[in-house]
Amino acid sequence: MTDPRLAPWRAQGGAVCDALGRPLVGLGLWVGRLTSWLGLAIILAVLTTVTLNALGINEIANWGSPDVLLFGTAITINSVTELQWHLFGLLTLFGGTYALHSDTHVRVDLFYQRLSPRGRAVVDILGHLIMLIPFCLLIAWLSKHFVTMSYMSGEKSNYGGLVDRYLIKAMLPTGLVFLALGALGQIFENLACLFDPARTPERLKDHEIASLAGLAPQSSKTQDTAAHETAGTTAPKDQADGSHDDAR
């Protein structure tokens, strides 16, 4: 809820940025959740490969014609083996957007966790604008020729595996564009936080692990409780000492 003491232009700026960032972040989260199911497909492909290898079966099905997307005219043990690599590539490329939004990606951090939510928002904005988004768009642009050459040459496996390799290669620029869009959504979210602190995303707020690691100071209530507990433990000792003196 917006603070009524906030200047109108800041409240409006926060609302606009939040409205722009929410769909982009939601798209990244939806794609990440969808691609998470590829983990099951990878497990199934691995089990199929192991089983076929144990049984000594090379060809699962051969329909001659017409060609089927990715598989061509047959499904072989090499097809299933290469499918593992393709599915893992998709999981990595599109799962990165979900990791970014859930703040579970690898972060080499010395100061970030100690910053306030507004400080974290500034760091994320600068990092996304200067490094992440330019990198994603540059690699996506450079890989366009990589995909075009694969399509024009009809590139396929040399070992009787999958065909239409341009499809998996096209996932590289596509995944990076999704990551750039997700980063843009986070920029709008962070700007909304700077305009209106009440719109601070959960990932920018203090983490519970910070207090467990001793990075966050104890609240006054916690300190008072600790003081009472300390007094409670020392009181019996004092009383015991007094009783001992009386007895003497």
C-alpha positions as CSV (number, residue, x, y, z in Angstrom):
1,M,0.0,0.0,0.0
2,T,1.4,3.4,-1.0
3,D,2.4,5.7,1.8
4,P,0.0,8.7,1.9
5,R,2.9,11.0,2.8
6,L,4.7,10.1,-0.5
7,A,4.8,12.9,-3.2
8,P,2.2,12.3,-5.9
9,W,4.8,12.1,-8.7
10,R,6.7,9.4,-6.8
11,A,3.6,7.4,-6.2
12,Q,2.6,7.7,-9.8
13,G,6.1,6.8,-11.0
14,G,6.1,3.7,-8.8
15,A,2.8,2.6,-10.1
16,V,3.8,3.1,-13.8
17,C,7.1,1.2,-13.3
18,D,5.4,-1.6,-11.4
19,A,2.8,-1.9,-14.2
20,L,5.6,-2.1,-16.8
21,G,7.7,-4.6,-14.9
22,R,5.1,-7.0,-13.7
23,P,4.2,-8.6,-17.1
24,L,7.9,-9.0,-18.0
25,V,8.8,-10.7,-14.7
26,G,5.6,-12.8,-14.9
27,L,6.6,-14.0,-18.3
28,G,10.0,-15.1,-17.1
29,L,8.6,-16.9,-14.1
30,W,6.0,-18.7,-16.3
31,V,8.7,-19.8,-18.8
32,G,10.9,-21.0,-15.9
33,R,8.1,-23.0,-14.3
34,L,7.2,-24.5,-17.7
35,T,10.8,-25.5,-18.6
36,S,11.3,-27.0,-15.1
37,W,9.2,-30.0,-16.4
38,L,12.0,-30.7,-18.8
39,G,13.9,-32.3,-15.8
40,L,11.5,-35.2,-15.9
41,A,11.9,-35.5,-19.7
42,I,15.7,-35.6,-19.2
43,I,15.4,-38.4,-16.6
44,L,13.1,-40.3,-19.0
45,A,15.6,-39.9,-21.8
46,V,18.5,-41.1,-19.7
47,L,16.6,-44.2,-18.5
48,T,15.6,-45.0,-22.1
49,T,19.2,-44.8,-23.2
50,V,20.5,-47.0,-20.4
51,T,17.7,-49.6,-21.0
52,L,18.3,-49.7,-24.8
53,N,22.0,-50.0,-24.3
54,A,21.6,-52.9,-21.8
55,L,19.2,-54.7,-24.2
56,G,21.5,-54.1,-27.1
57,I,18.7,-52.3,-29.1
58,N,19.9,-49.5,-31.5
59,E,16.7,-48.6,-33.4
60,I,13.4,-48.1,-31.7
61,A,11.3,-47.1,-34.7
62,N,11.7,-46.5,-38.4
63,W,8.9,-45.1,-40.5
64,G,10.8,-44.4,-43.7
65,S,9.0,-41.2,-44.7
66,P,7.9,-38.5,-44.3
67,D,10.5,-36.8,-42.1
68,V,9.5,-35.9,-38.6
69,L,10.8,-32.8,-36.9
70,L,14.0,-33.5,-35.1
71,F,13.9,-37.3,-35.5
72,G,13.9,-37.5,-39.3
73,T,12.8,-41.0,-40.4
74,A,13.8,-43.0,-37.3
75,I,14.3,-43.0,-33.5
76,T,17.6,-44.6,-32.5
77,I,19.6,-44.8,-29.3
78,N,21.7,-41.9,-30.7
79,S,18.6,-39.8,-31.1
80,V,17.6,-40.3,-27.5
81,T,21.2,-39.6,-26.3
82,E,21.4,-36.3,-28.3
83,L,17.9,-35.4,-27.0
84,Q,19.3,-35.4,-23.5
85,W,21.8,-32.7,-24.5
86,H,19.1,-30.7,-26.3
87,L,16.7,-30.8,-23.4
88,F,19.4,-29.9,-20.9
89,G,20.3,-26.9,-23.1
90,L,16.7,-25.7,-23.0
91,L,16.5,-26.2,-19.3
92,T,19.6,-24.1,-18.7
93,L,18.8,-21.3,-21.2
94,F,15.2,-20.7,-20.1
95,G,15.6,-21.7,-16.4
96,G,18.1,-18.9,-16.0
97,T,15.3,-16.3,-16.2
98,Y,13.5,-18.0,-13.4
99,A,16.7,-18.2,-11.3
100,L,17.2,-14.5,-11.9
101,H,13.7,-13.6,-10.6
102,S,13.8,-16.0,-7.6
103,D,17.3,-14.7,-6.7
104,T,18.7,-18.3,-6.7
105,H,21.5,-17.6,-9.3
106,V,25.1,-17.6,-8.4
107,R,26.1,-14.3,-6.9
108,V,29.7,-13.4,-6.0
109,D,28.9,-10.9,-3.3
110,L,30.8,-9.0,-0.7
111,F,28.5,-6.1,0.1
112,Y,25.1,-6.7,-1.6
113,Q,23.5,-8.6,1.4
114,R,24.6,-5.7,3.7
115,L,22.9,-3.0,1.6
116,S,19.4,-1.7,2.2
117,P,16.6,-2.7,-0.2
118,R,17.1,0.6,-2.0
119,G,20.8,0.1,-2.3
120,R,20.2,-3.4,-3.7
121,A,17.8,-1.9,-6.2
122,V,20.5,0.6,-7.4
123,V,23.1,-2.2,-7.7
124,D,20.7,-4.4,-9.7
125,I,19.7,-1.5,-12.1
126,L,23.3,-0.7,-12.9
127,G,24.3,-4.3,-13.2
128,H,21.4,-5.1,-15.6
129,L,21.9,-2.0,-17.7
130,I,25.7,-2.1,-18.0
131,M,26.4,-5.8,-18.1
132,L,23.5,-8.3,-18.3
133,I,21.2,-6.8,-21.0
134,P,24.1,-5.7,-23.3
135,F,25.7,-9.1,-23.0
136,C,22.4,-11.0,-23.8
137,L,21.6,-8.8,-26.8
138,L,25.1,-8.9,-28.2
139,I,25.4,-12.7,-28.0
140,A,21.9,-13.1,-29.4
141,W,22.7,-10.9,-32.3
142,L,26.0,-12.6,-33.0
143,S,24.4,-16.1,-32.9
144,K,21.9,-15.2,-35.6
145,H,24.4,-16.1,-38.3
146,F,25.2,-19.3,-36.4
147,V,21.5,-20.3,-36.6
148,T,21.1,-19.2,-40.2
149,M,24.1,-21.3,-41.4
150,S,22.8,-24.4,-39.6
151,Y,19.3,-24.0,-41.3
152,M,20.7,-23.3,-44.8
153,S,23.1,-26.2,-44.7
154,G,20.5,-28.7,-43.3
155,E,22.9,-29.5,-40.4
156,K,22.1,-32.8,-38.6
157,S,23.9,-35.4,-36.6
158,N,26.7,-37.4,-38.1
159,Y,25.9,-40.4,-36.0
160,G,22.3,-41.2,-36.9
161,G,21.0,-39.0,-34.2
162,L,18.7,-35.9,-34.4
163,V,18.2,-33.7,-37.4
164,D,17.2,-30.0,-37.7
165,R,20.0,-28.8,-35.5
166,Y,19.1,-25.3,-36.3
167,L,16.2,-25.6,-33.8
168,I,18.4,-26.2,-30.8
169,K,20.8,-23.6,-31.9
170,A,18.0,-21.1,-32.3
171,M,17.3,-21.6,-28.6
172,L,20.5,-19.7,-27.7
173,P,19.4,-16.3,-29.0
174,T,15.8,-17.0,-27.9
175,G,16.8,-17.8,-24.4
176,L,19.1,-14.8,-24.1
177,V,16.3,-12.5,-25.4
178,F,14.0,-13.9,-22.7
179,L,16.7,-13.3,-20.1
180,A,17.2,-9.7,-21.3
181,L,13.4,-9.1,-21.1
182,G,13.4,-10.5,-17.6
183,A,16.2,-8.2,-16.6
184,L,14.3,-5.3,-18.1
185,G,11.3,-6.3,-16.0
186,Q,13.5,-6.2,-12.9
187,I,14.8,-2.8,-13.8
188,F,11.2,-1.5,-13.8
189,E,10.6,-3.3,-10.5
190,N,13.7,-1.7,-8.9
191,L,12.7,1.7,-10.2
192,A,9.3,1.2,-8.6
193,C,11.1,0.5,-5.4
194,L,13.1,3.7,-5.6
195,F,10.0,5.7,-6.4
196,D,7.8,4.1,-3.7
197,P,9.5,2.0,-1.0
198,A,6.2,0.2,-0.3
199,R,6.7,-1.5,-3.7
200,T,10.0,-3.2,-2.8
201,P,10.1,-6.7,-4.2
202,E,10.5,-9.6,-1.8
203,R,13.9,-10.6,-3.2
204,L,15.3,-7.1,-2.3
205,K,14.1,-7.3,1.3
206,D,16.3,-8.6,4.2
207,H,16.7,-12.4,3.9
208,E,16.2,-14.6,6.9
209,I,19.7,-16.0,6.3
210,A,21.1,-12.6,7.0
211,S,20.0,-12.7,10.6
212,L,21.2,-16.3,10.9
213,A,24.6,-15.3,9.7
214,G,24.8,-12.4,12.1
215,L,24.6,-9.8,9.3
216,A,21.4,-8.2,10.6
217,P,21.4,-6.6,14.1
218,Q,19.1,-8.0,16.8
219,S,15.9,-6.2,17.4
220,S,15.4,-4.4,20.8
221,K,12.8,-7.0,21.7
222,T,15.2,-9.8,21.1
223,Q,17.9,-8.0,23.1
224,D,15.5,-7.4,26.0
225,T,14.5,-11.1,26.0
226,A,18.1,-12.1,26.1
227,A,18.7,-9.7,29.0
228,H,15.8,-11.2,31.0
229,E,17.0,-14.7,30.3
230,T,20.5,-13.7,31.5
231,A,19.0,-12.2,34.7
232,G,16.9,-15.2,35.2
233,T,19.9,-17.5,35.1
234,T,22.0,-15.4,37.4
235,A,19.3,-14.8,40.0
236,P,19.3,-18.3,41.5
237,K,23.1,-18.1,41.8
238,D,22.8,-14.8,43.8
239,Q,20.1,-16.2,46.0
240,A,22.1,-19.3,46.6
241,D,25.2,-17.2,47.6
242,G,23.0,-15.2,50.0
243,S,21.6,-18.3,51.6
244,H,25.1,-19.7,52.0
245,D,26.2,-16.5,53.7
246,D,23.2,-16.6,56.1
247,A,23.9,-20.2,57.0
248,R,27.4,-19.2,57.9
